């Protein structure tokens, strides 16, 4: 069972508790106003900022064709390339 405070408050205790509750409410309202004002200050500059420009597109430079001993063997292209075998004879 829940314990309840069965002690009776005097009128001065009652009035002081009510005064404390009122003071706490006023303090909370002031804190809320300050927080809302601070939030408004922070949000507005973000809305005024223009979006960042996109970086320039960089194109891949084509590689020159290798010639000589280090050049890879040319691979057949298209359908005939599917039929070619790579290096295995048998």
Secondary structure per residue as TSV (DSSP state, phi and psi in degrees):
chain	resnum	aa	ss	phi	psi
A	1	X	-	360.0	150.6
A	2	X	-	-81.0	133.6
A	3	X	-	-83.3	132.9
A	4	X	-	-114.0	151.3
A	5	X	-	-80.5	106.9
A	6	X	-	-94.0	-4.7
A	7	X	S	-70.9	133.0
A	8	X	-	-80.8	134.9
A	9	X	-	-84.6	145.4
A	10	X	-	-77.5	166.7
A	11	X	H	-65.1	-36.0
A	12	X	H	-68.9	-38.8
A	13	X	H	-63.5	-41.8
A	14	X	H	-61.2	-48.6
A	15	X	H	-64.9	-38.8
A	16	X	H	-67.9	-36.8
A	17	X	H	-66.8	-42.8
A	18	X	H	-61.3	-43.2
A	19	X	H	-62.1	-40.4
A	20	X	H	-64.8	-41.8
A	21	X	H	-62.8	-43.4
A	22	X	H	-62.7	-43.2
A	23	X	H	-63.9	-42.0
A	24	X	H	-62.5	-41.5
A	25	X	H	-63.1	-44.0
A	26	X	H	-63.1	-40.9
A	27	X	H	-63.0	-42.3
A	28	X	H	-65.5	-38.9
A	29	X	H	-62.9	-41.8
A	30	X	H	-65.4	-41.9
A	31	X	H	-62.4	-40.5
A	32	X	H	-63.2	-40.9
A	33	X	H	-64.0	-43.6
A	34	X	H	-64.2	-41.6
A	35	X	H	-65.9	-41.4
A	36	X	H	-64.8	-41.4
A	37	X	H	-63.9	-41.3
A	38	X	H	-65.2	-40.1
A	39	X	H	-64.6	-40.7
A	40	X	H	-62.8	-37.9
A	41	X	H	-64.6	-37.7
A	42	X	H	-76.8	-32.5
A	43	X	H	-78.6	-39.7
A	44	X	H	-60.8	-44.9
A	45	X	H	-61.4	-30.9
A	46	X	H	-66.8	-34.8
A	47	X	H	-70.5	-31.3
A	48	X	H	-79.1	-20.0
A	49	X	S	-70.8	132.0
A	50	X	-	-73.3	157.3
A	51	X	-	-65.7	149.8
A	52	X	-	-66.0	140.3
A	53	X	-	-67.5	144.5
A	54	X	-	-74.3	143.6
A	55	X	-	-66.5	152.7
A	56	X	-	-65.3	144.2
A	57	X	-	-73.2	132.5
A	58	X	-	-106.9	123.4
A	59	X	-	-89.6	144.9
A	60	X	-	-78.3	128.0
A	61	X	-	-78.2	132.3
A	62	X	-	-66.9	140.9
A	63	X	-	-80.0	141.5
A	64	X	-	-67.6	150.8
A	65	X	-	-71.4	128.1
A	66	X	-	-77.5	138.9
A	67	X	-	-129.5	150.7
A	68	X	S	109.2	-160.7
A	69	X	T	-68.2	-30.1
A	70	X	T	-85.1	-5.3
A	71	X	S	-71.2	138.0
A	72	X	-	-70.3	154.0
A	73	X	-	-69.0	139.8
A	74	X	-	-66.0	136.2
A	75	X	-	-100.1	136.2
A	76	X	-	-64.1	142.5
A	77	X	-	-105.1	159.7
A	78	X	T	82.9	-154.2
A	79	X	H	-64.4	-37.5
A	80	X	H	-67.3	-25.8
A	81	X	H	-66.8	-27.7
A	82	X	H	-69.5	-28.1
A	83	X	H	-83.6	-18.3
A	84	X	-	-72.1	144.8
A	85	X	-	-105.0	147.5
A	86	X	S	-101.0	101.3
A	87	X	S	72.6	-5.4
A	88	X	-	-104.4	130.9
A	89	X	-	-116.4	137.1
A	90	X	-	172.5	360.0
